[in-house]
Amino acid sequence: MRDWINQSVKRIEADFQRSADTHLVKLNLPVFAGIDIYLKDESTHPTGSLKHRLARSLFLYALCNGWIKQNTTVVEASSGSTAVSEAYFAQMIGVSFIAVMPTSTARSKIRQIEHYGGQCHFVEKASQVRSESARLADSIDGYFMDQFTYAERATDWRGNNNIAESIFQQMKQEPHPIPHTIVMSAGTGGTSATLGRYFRYRAYPTQLMVVDPENSVFFDYYNTRDASLTSEYGSRIEGIGRPQVEPSFQADVVDRMLQVPDAASIATIHWLEKLIGCKAGASTGTNLWGVFQVAREMQENQQSGSIVTLMCDSGERYLDTYYDESWVAQNIGDLNVYSAQLPPV
Ligand SMILES: Cc1ncc(COP(=O)(O)O)c(C=O)c1O
């Protein structure tokens, strides 16, 4: 058994060795003179999103804990992106994989999971994915990966080329190499936990702003610390916002939170496409809306500096939703009031 574990870890590490880092793109926004805004493009990972990092860490963590063995079926609760990346790593080490996801999950993600040999199992509501995953894993004697619990601890927050270390490394030659603020949204909260811990570990003064969509409990939890909060409806911004407080979300390393209207997130990705010529997923819009809030505050206080956020995934996954005018009109509503507030391009 140890031979199989050794071989599986080696395969994942060799894949990492062959991989390049993701780009840190500087946005050209003259309206914010003296304030430099950067977007770390996580869509360029082989499986298309920031969850590639998490999936690699979760597999290594579970393998080294002895939780995944040669014939284990891995089950995961996901809004899709994590499952795509986990299906990739499951195929790499030769174990079966089942993703438990809401029926509303983008069809392109479902196709990609199946492309990597994974199976999809659907539930009606986002709030059901965890309990259904646990039940399913139990019934087939499989292993429930449980990103919503383990994301915060599977990643080495002290470095080891985690996303925080990579950002600070790539910022080294910029006019303001230590960001004033890094803005991130939360799904598991794993990425925000890594960022917030790393700032403290390295004694950087950088602030962590977490942005939250509608129908998510993270914002209210941050203010009340009531872990029993729930929301009846799932988030409409795929990948972020949760109907219950997830164990992986580490509120104590977050410096501030901002609630972002869903229509503002969608208006922002359409605006971004005009600026950089690429489509991003909706959570990138949530992130950037938070960035502009910070940039305006810095401007009012006559501060200069840098702000960094993430392009979590590409908009090509959402052509039939966030980039479809009639879907947006029906499901999100009018974007004009938010579009009018975005910087001129
Ligand atoms: C598209 C997208 N954006 C953002 C996130 C949030 O990342 P994290 O789970 O690290 O909080 C996710 C997580 O699933 C995601 O899929």
PDBQT file of the ligand as one rigid body, heavy atoms in Angstrom, charges set to zero:
ROOT
HETATM    1  C1  LIG A 401     -14.970  30.349  -9.470  1.00  0.00    +0.000 C 
HETATM    2  C2  LIG A 401     -14.575  30.388  -8.017  1.00  0.00    +0.000 A 
HETATM    3  N1  LIG A 401     -14.230  31.554  -7.449  1.00  0.00    +0.000 NA
HETATM    4  C3  LIG A 401     -13.873  31.632  -6.138  1.00  0.00    +0.000 A 
HETATM    5  C4  LIG A 401     -13.873  30.523  -5.306  1.00  0.00    +0.000 A 
HETATM    6  C5  LIG A 401     -13.542  30.664  -3.847  1.00  0.00    +0.000 C 
HETATM    7  O1  LIG A 401     -12.359  30.068  -3.424  1.00  0.00    +0.000 OA
HETATM    8  P1  LIG A 401     -12.199  29.408  -1.978  1.00  0.00    +0.000 P 
HETATM    9  O2  LIG A 401     -12.922  28.080  -1.986  1.00  0.00    +0.000 OA
HETATM   10  O3  LIG A 401     -10.743  29.255  -1.790  1.00  0.00    +0.000 OA
HETATM   11  O4  LIG A 401     -12.821  30.310  -0.955  1.00  0.00    +0.000 OA
HETATM   12  C6  LIG A 401     -14.251  29.309  -5.874  1.00  0.00    +0.000 A 
HETATM   13  C7  LIG A 401     -14.320  28.101  -5.033  1.00  0.00    +0.000 C 
HETATM   14  O5  LIG A 401     -14.946  27.120  -5.397  1.00  0.00    +0.000 OA
HETATM   15  C8  LIG A 401     -14.598  29.235  -7.242  1.00  0.00    +0.000 A 
HETATM   16  O6  LIG A 401     -14.963  28.066  -7.812  1.00  0.00    +0.000 OA
ENDROOT
TORSDOF 0
